[in-house]
C-alpha cells in the first residue's frame, strides 16, 4: 500500500479511493495512536468533526463519527464550516482531535480526511505514518480493542461553532471595513454562510456569488481556482475588490477593482508590510514556498523583509514558522497563515485582513498589490505519469538542466509531484512570457516522455 497521507490529509475519489470503510478505519486508528502517545492522558477524549458541503461528505462524516465513537471518543459535530474553523474550534474547545471532511479545491467527486491534533495543529508526518500502520494492521486481521457499555463515545451537534468562529475573526480585525464594497466568491463551499456574515458584520457592503451549495456544485466554475465569475462581478457591481475562497476556505485569492488577479504572493506582500507597520512581523521575516514568484523575493528584499522558503505545502510553511516563531507565511495559491491568530491557512481571515489594510490606508488594492511585480510564470500540470520517479529519472534531469542553462540567471525551473493529485507540476519563470511558455511546454513533453 502506498502512503495514504499526502501534503494535506488523505484525499481521493469519494466511494472509490476514499470509502466509508477507509474513513472509519482511519478514524479508529487515529484514536488508538493518539491514545498510545499519551494525547488523551487518561481522560475521556473529545473530537471536533466538520465538513464541506460535498454530497459524499454526508456519508463520510457518518463513518468518521462512527469510528471515533466506537473507539471511545466523544464527538462534537459542527456541520458545514471551513477547515480553519474546525482547527480553531479544536483548540478553543480544548478538544483532543479535530477532523475535517474536504478535498479543498478539488472537483466535487473527490473528498478528503484531515486530522488536527490538540490545539488545532496538523498531525506530524510521523503520527500520520503511525496511523497508517495501525490502520493497515487491523485491516488485515488484528482485532480492535473496542470499549463497550458506558465506554463508547457520545455524539452531539455543536451549533455554537458558527458564532464562536465569527467572534474569533471579528476579534482579530485591527479596524472596521465601513465604506468598502466587496464581492465574495465562496465556491459553493464550506464558507458559504460564515464568510459573508463576518464581512457584513465588519461593516462592508457585501455582494455574494457561489453561496448556494447543493452538494454537487462545489468549486464548479467558481472560487479561487476559477476567478472568471469574480472578475466579472467586481466590474459589474463597481466593487472596490473581490475575494475568492476554495471549497474548504483555507485559501484566499483576490481581484482588484479592474478585475486583475491578486495572487497569494501579492497578498503576502501586502500583509507583510501591514504587520511590520504594526510591529507584529516578528524578525521582519515572511515564510513562503519555493513556488513563490521571484518578484515576491525581489520586493521583500527591497522592503528590508527577509524571506525564508520551504517545500510546497502549507504544513511545511507552518512547521518553519512554529520552529522559529515567525508570524506570517503562505503560498502563492492563497494559503496564508497568520500564526498569532490561526494554526492553518484561513481564507476568511486573510481576506478580512486584506480588506482592513485597504480600509485603513485608503489606497486601492491594485495600488497596494503593486508593491511587487510578478515575473512571467507558467505552471503546467502533467497528468497520467508516474509522479514517484520525478527525482530519479535521468532523462528528466537532463531536460531540466538544458532548460536552466537556457534561462541562465533570468529565470528558474521547478518540477514536483503533486501531493494531493495524481500529476506532476512544471513551473517555469523567465524574463518574458514567451520564453516561459516555450520552456514549460518542452519540459511538460519531457515529463510525459520520461514518466508516462
Residue pairs with C-beta under 8 A, 6 or more apart in sequence:
1 132
1 136
3 129
3 132
4 10
4 26
4 132
4 135
5 125
5 128
5 129
5 131
5 132
6 419
6 420
7 312
7 313
7 315
7 316
7 419
7 420
8 104
8 112
8 114
8 313
8 314
8 315
8 419
8 420
9 100
9 112
9 113
9 114
9 115
10 18
10 22
10 26
10 112
10 113
11 18
11 103
11 104
11 106
11 110
11 111
11 112
11 113
11 420
12 18
12 110
12 111
12 112
13 109
13 110
13 111
14 54
14 56
14 60
14 103
14 109
14 110
14 111
15 56
15 59
18 56
18 60
18 110
18 111
18 112
18 113
20 59
20 60
20 62
20 63
21 63
23 60
23 63
23 64
23 67
23 101
23 113
24 63
24 64
24 66
24 67
25 67
25 135
25 138
25 139
26 67
26 113
26 131
26 135
27 63
27 64
27 66
27 67
27 68
27 71
27 99
27 113
28 67
28 68
28 70
28 71
28 135
28 138
28 144
29 131
29 132
29 134
29 135
29 138
30 97
30 99
30 115
30 131
31 45
31 47
31 67
31 68
31 71
31 72
31 73
31 97
32 71
32 134
32 144
32 145
33 127
33 130
33 131
33 134
34 40
34 45
34 96
34 97
34 117
34 127
35 45
37 127
37 130
39 45
39 96
39 97
39 117
39 118
40 96
44 72
44 74
45 72
45 73
45 74
45 96
45 97
45 153
46 73
46 74
46 75
46 76
46 93
46 94
46 95
46 96
46 97
47 68
47 73
47 74
47 75
47 76
47 95
47 96
47 97
47 98
47 99
48 75
48 76
48 78
48 86
48 89
48 90
48 93
48 95
48 97
48 98
48 99
48 116
48 158
48 161
49 61
49 64
49 65
49 68
49 75
49 76
49 77
49 78
49 86
49 98
49 99
49 100
49 101
50 77
50 78
50 79
50 80
50 81
50 83
50 85
50 86
50 89
50 98
50 99
50 100
50 101
50 161
50 190
51 57
51 58
51 60
51 61
51 79
51 80
51 100
51 101
51 102
51 190
52 80
52 82
52 100
52 101
52 102
52 103
52 189
52 190
52 218
52 247
52 248
53 80
53 188
53 189
53 190
53 192
53 213
53 214
53 215
53 218
54 101
54 102
54 103
54 108
54 111
54 215
54 218
54 247
55 108
55 215
55 216
56 109
56 111
57 101
57 102
57 111
57 215
58 215
60 101
60 111
60 113
61 77
61 101
64 99
64 101
64 113
65 75
65 77
65 155
68 75
68 97
68 99
68 153
69 75
69 152
69 153
69 154
69 155
70 144
70 146
70 147
70 152
70 153
71 144
71 146
71 147
71 153
72 147
72 151
72 152
72 153
73 96
73 97
73 153
74 153
74 154
74 155
75 153
75 154
75 155
75 156
76 89
76 93
76 95
76 156
76 157
76 158
76 161
77 155
77 156
77 157
77 158
78 85
78 86
78 89
78 157
78 158
78 159
78 161
78 162
79 157
79 159
79 161
80 190
80 192
80 193
80 213
81 89
81 161
81 162
81 165
81 190
81 194
82 165
82 189
82 190
82 191
82 194
82 195
82 245
82 248
82 249
82 250
82 346
82 347
82 348
83 100
83 102
83 104
83 114
83 190
83 248
83 249
83 250
83 344
83 345
84 249
84 250
84 342
84 343
84 344
84 345
84 346
84 347
84 348
84 349
85 161
85 165
85 190
85 194
86 98
86 99
86 100
86 116
86 120
87 98
87 100
87 116
87 120
87 121
87 342
87 343
87 344
88 120
88 165
88 168
88 342
88 343
88 346
89 95
89 98
89 120
89 158
89 161
89 164
89 165
90 97
90 98
90 116
90 118
90 119
90 120
91 118
91 119
91 120
91 343
92 120
92 164
92 168
94 118
95 118
96 118
97 115
97 116
97 117
97 118
98 115
98 116
98 117
98 120
99 113
99 114
99 115
99 116
100 113
100 114
100 116
100 248
101 111
101 112
101 113
102 111
102 112
102 114
102 190
102 247
102 248
103 110
103 111
103 112
103 247
104 112
104 246
104 247
104 248
104 250
104 251
104 420
105 187
105 219
105 223
105 224
105 225
105 246
105 247
105 251
106 112
106 219
106 247
106 420
106 421
107 219
107 220
108 216
108 217
108 218
108 219
108 220
112 420
114 122
115 122
115 123
115 128
115 131
116 122
116 123
116 343
116 344
117 123
117 124
117 127
119 343
120 343
120 344
121 318
121 343
121 344
122 315
122 318
122 343
122 344
123 131
138 144
162 193
162 194
165 194
166 194
166 197
166 198
166 201
168 341
169 198
169 348
169 349
169 352
170 198
170 201
170 202
172 338
172 341
172 349
172 352
172 353
173 202
173 352
173 353
173 356
174 278
174 353
174 356
174 360
175 356
175 359
175 360
176 202
176 203
176 356
176 359
177 199
177 202
177 203
177 204
177 352
177 355
177 356
177 359
178 203
178 204
178 359
179 203
179 359
180 203
180 204
180 205
180 240
180 355
180 358
180 359
181 204
181 205
181 207
181 237
181 238
181 239
181 240
182 199
182 204
182 205
182 206
182 207
182 239
182 240
182 241
182 242
182 243
182 355
183 206
183 207
183 208
183 209
183 230
183 233
183 234
183 237
183 239
183 241
183 242
183 243
184 195
184 196
184 199
184 206
184 207
184 208
184 209
184 210
184 211
184 242
184 243
184 244
184 245
184 351
185 208
185 209
185 210
185 222
185 223
185 224
185 227
185 229
185 230
185 233
185 242
185 243
185 244
185 245
186 192
186 195
186 196
186 208
186 209
186 210
186 211
186 223
186 245
186 249
187 210
187 218
187 219
187 222
187 223
187 224
187 225
187 244
187 245
187 246
187 247
187 249
188 210
188 211
188 212
188 213
188 214
188 217
188 218
188 219
188 220
188 222
188 223
189 210
189 213
189 218
189 219
189 223
189 245
189 246
189 247
189 248
189 249
190 247
190 248
190 249
191 245
191 249
191 347
191 348
192 210
192 211
192 212
192 213
193 211
194 348
195 245
195 249
195 347
195 348
195 351
196 206
196 208
196 211
198 348
198 352
199 206
199 351
199 352
199 355
200 206
202 352
202 355
204 355
207 233
207 237
207 239
209 222
209 229
209 230
209 233
210 222
210 223
210 229
218 247
219 225
219 226
219 246
219 247
221 228
221 229
222 229
222 230
222 244
223 244
223 245
223 246
223 247
224 244
224 245
224 246
224 251
224 252
224 253
224 333
224 334
224 347
225 246
227 244
227 253
227 255
227 261
230 242
230 243
230 244
230 255
231 242
231 255
231 259
231 261
232 259
233 239
233 242
234 241
234 242
234 255
234 256
234 257
234 259
235 257
235 258
235 259
238 257
239 257
240 257
240 358
240 364
240 365
241 254
241 255
241 256
241 257
241 262
241 355
241 358
241 364
241 365
242 254
242 255
243 252
243 253
243 254
243 347
243 351
243 354
243 355
244 252
244 253
244 254
244 255
245 251
245 252
245 347
245 348
245 351
246 334
246 347
249 346
249 347
249 348
250 314
250 335
250 344
250 345
250 346
250 347
251 264
251 333
251 334
251 335
251 345
251 347
252 264
252 267
252 334
252 336
252 347
252 348
252 350
252 351
252 354
253 261
253 262
253 263
253 264
253 267
253 333
253 334
254 261
254 262
254 267
254 351
254 354
254 365
255 261
255 262
256 262
256 364
256 365
256 366
256 369
257 364
257 365
257 366
258 366
260 366
262 365
262 366
262 369
263 293
263 332
263 334
263 374
264 330
264 331
264 332
264 333
264 334
264 335
264 336
265 288
265 292
265 293
265 295
265 296
265 332
265 372
265 374
266 296
266 369
266 371
266 372
266 374
267 330
267 334
267 336
267 350
267 354
267 369
268 286
268 288
268 296
268 328
268 329
268 330
268 336
269 296
269 299
269 300
269 369
269 371
269 372
270 354
270 357
270 365
270 368
270 369
270 371
271 328
271 336
271 338
271 350
271 353
271 354
271 357
272 281
272 286
272 300
272 303
272 305
272 328
273 303
273 305
273 371
274 353
274 356
274 357
274 360
275 281
275 327
275 328
276 284
276 305
280 327
280 340
281 305
281 327
281 328
282 325
282 326
282 327
283 306
283 324
283 325
283 326
284 304
284 305
284 306
285 305
285 306
285 307
285 308
285 324
285 326
286 300
286 305
286 306
286 307
286 308
286 326
286 328
286 329
287 307
287 308
287 309
287 310
287 317
287 320
287 321
287 326
287 328
287 329
287 330
288 296
288 307
288 308
288 309
288 310
288 317
288 329
288 330
288 331
288 332
289 309
289 310
289 311
289 312
289 313
289 316
289 317
289 331
289 332
290 309
290 310
290 311
290 312
290 414
291 312
291 331
291 332
291 333
291 414
291 427
292 307
292 309
292 331
292 332
293 332
293 372
293 374
293 375
293 377
293 429
294 375
294 411
294 412
294 429
295 372
295 373
295 374
295 375
296 307
296 332
296 372
296 374
297 307
298 372
298 373
299 371
299 372
299 373
300 306
300 307
301 307
303 371
308 320
308 324
308 326
310 316
310 317
310 319
310 320
312 331
312 416
312 419
313 331
313 419
314 330
314 331
314 335
314 337
314 344
314 345
317 329
317 330
317 331
317 335
317 337
318 329
318 337
318 339
318 343
318 344
320 326
320 329
321 327
321 328
321 329
321 337
321 339
322 339
326 339
327 338
327 339
327 340
328 336
328 337
328 338
328 339
329 336
329 337
329 339
330 336
330 337
330 345
330 350
331 345
334 345
334 347
334 350
335 345
336 345
336 346
336 347
336 350
337 343
337 344
337 345
337 346
338 346
338 349
338 350
338 353
341 349
342 349
354 365
357 368
358 364
358 365
358 368
361 368
375 411
375 429
375 430
375 431
376 429
376 430
376 431
376 432
376 433
376 435
376 436
377 427
377 428
377 429
377 436
378 427
378 428
378 429
378 433
378 436
378 437
378 439
378 440
379 425
379 426
379 427
379 440
380 425
380 426
380 427
380 440
380 441
380 443
380 444
381 418
381 421
381 423
381 424
381 425
381 426
382 423
382 424
382 425
382 426
382 444
382 447
382 448
382 451
383 422
383 423
384 422
384 423
384 452
385 423
385 424
385 447
385 448
385 451
385 452
386 451
386 452
387 417
387 418
387 422
387 423
387 424
387 451
388 417
389 396
389 450
389 451
390 396
390 415
390 416
390 417
390 424
390 447
390 451
393 450
393 451
395 446
395 449
395 450
396 415
396 446
396 447
396 450
396 451
399 442
399 443
399 446
399 450
400 413
400 415
400 443
400 446
403 413
403 428
403 439
403 442
403 443
404 412
404 413
406 435
406 439
407 413
407 428
407 430
407 435
407 439
410 430
410 431
411 428
411 429
411 430
411 431
411 435
411 436
411 439
412 428
412 429
413 426
413 427
413 428
413 439
413 443
414 425
414 426
414 427
414 428
415 424
415 425
415 426
415 427
415 443
415 447
416 424
416 425
416 427
417 423
417 424
417 425
418 424
418 425
424 447
424 451
426 440
426 443
426 444
426 447
427 440
428 436
428 437
428 439
428 440
428 443
429 436
430 436
430 439
